[in-house]
Amino acid sequence: MSTAVIHTPAEAAKPRTTYLNAGYTLKSWLLTLDHKRIGILYLLGVSFFFLIGGIYATLIRLELLTPQGDLVSAQTYNKLFTQHGIMMVFFFLIPSIPAVFGNFLLPIMIGAKDVAFPRLNLLSWYIYMTGALFASYAMFAGGVDTGWTFYPPYSTNYANTYVIATGLGIFIAGFSSILTGLNFIVTIHTMRAPGMTWYRLPLFVWAHYATSLIQVLGTPVLAITLLLVALERTVGIGIFDPRLGGDPVLFQHLFWFYSHPAVYIMVLPAMGVVSEIIATFSRKPIFGYKFVAFSSLAIAVFGFLVWGHHMFTSSQSVYAGMIFSLISYAVAIPSAIKVFNWTATMYRGSISYDSPMLYAMGFIGLFLIGGLTGLFLAALGLDVHVHDTYFVVAHFHYVMVGGSLLAYLGAMHYWWPKMTGRLYPEGWARFAALVVFVGFNLTFFPQFILGYLGMPRRYHTYVPEFQLLHVLSTAGASILAVGLILPAIYLLWSLKRGPIAPADPWMATGLEWRTSSPPPPENFERTPVVTWNAYEFRPQEETEIIGPPSEPDVSKRN
């Protein structure tokens, strides 16, 4: 049994060196090899591109307030929804949790001092920013109007917008995703602390391991596909052109072979976050730990086998459609296992409704709706009716925004004290979580009805009968925007005015809570030896803080 470390007053009086104050110059940040600082650099990057994507979304909803399309032209509207999708998918949702929280927390969670390849880690951030700058240049120079899916023949033969520059940006950013995934796989395999067996790993780490496999195996396919689009536009090689013996449907197969697993690049890390939060605020170990861990790997494997359910209305055979439909139903099973096990964990738990828990519970509710409507789309006959309607838009956002974004906000609130050493105003945080949940549902649930009634997506005009539902959706988007702006305000406020955070403000179990807040550059004073199982709750007096003296403790908020 370990005992708490006792520091003398002289030790406690010494100023602590943390990853934040180890260097103050711009050079110390831009050339850092500390995984925690690189996580913060990613946080700044993805936050900026989330803001840009949000501005595009605002303009889309304002345009759809009226049926006539009287705010922007059809061509401008095409650019708005294309650029919204590109920014949100490729430069926010895919890198958000892995690049920010994976980078910051994964080495600490396994007791390592850094990732396996620190220089490669820094390079991945520069590659991400380079790709984002190419895509941003294309958008501000004149935009792109192909939709974020770049379907030929429009993207290859007819679009007069910046398709190649945008594709190049995504192509470059893909290498960042590959390097991050490779780094995480090697780190998890080779740098776990003594005693940190596979079955003692936090589920957050399991989720990132599965995500990394998808990043390494799937991203090259997208890169090659976009390269083929660029060659098709420039030299007319004919891969996707029927006049030259090509097939435009081949592009769809290649694109969705990556882009459906990419859904799980966004959602699997979110599931890892929810597992950590549910265990902590239910004061119980995760029910069926091994089932939850292996369901992450099962989702990663099945994710590569279901791309054809995006193509039920294409020229693929009916028999292929039946097989893809069956596998699409099968992939719902490991996701359902997670939802069941989270619910079982909360059952008879000592639940605390702190803001991270509110976001986690919101994730479960919204992801459940998104998952169930995904089963509707996996049915061939129903998919033909609602394909390319607002039903698909609503489903996608319930999974991606309702899932990944809520988990991202939950992670931000859960690990903010660890990352910054400061606490935020919990009352405002709970209020913001409720506003986000209400605003999100008001924004996207009416779109299920719109889609079922036949409103096609990507149209800037519509029949007057649909206006009420669009007005509700735009009103919900306004509420959602308020809910997203609030955390930005009080989290920034907390950096200067927030109370000092203790090492473990939530009385949690992971190794990241055994070091000071914020952590020192080397994470731990000495290499931890893990002698407890994952999510094994023990009395605070038996918990050892393996780090420098922390600031004065602050009692946990109720």
ZIPE-V994847 format. One record per helix or strand of 2 or more residues. SS is the DSSP state (H for helix, E for strand). FROM is the first residue (numbers start at 1). LEN is the number of residues. If there is no record, write none. Layout:
ss=SS from=FROM len=LEN
ss=SS from=FROM len=LEN
This chain:
ss=H from=9 len=5
ss=H from=26 len=5
ss=H from=35 len=29
ss=H from=74 len=36
ss=H from=118 len=24
ss=H from=154 len=5
ss=H from=163 len=28
ss=H from=198 len=3
ss=H from=203 len=33
ss=H from=242 len=3
ss=H from=248 len=35
ss=H from=289 len=15
ss=H from=307 len=4
ss=H from=318 len=29
ss=H from=355 len=24
ss=H from=380 len=7
ss=H from=390 len=31
ss=H from=426 len=28
ss=H from=464 len=34
ss=H from=511 len=4
ss=H from=540 len=3
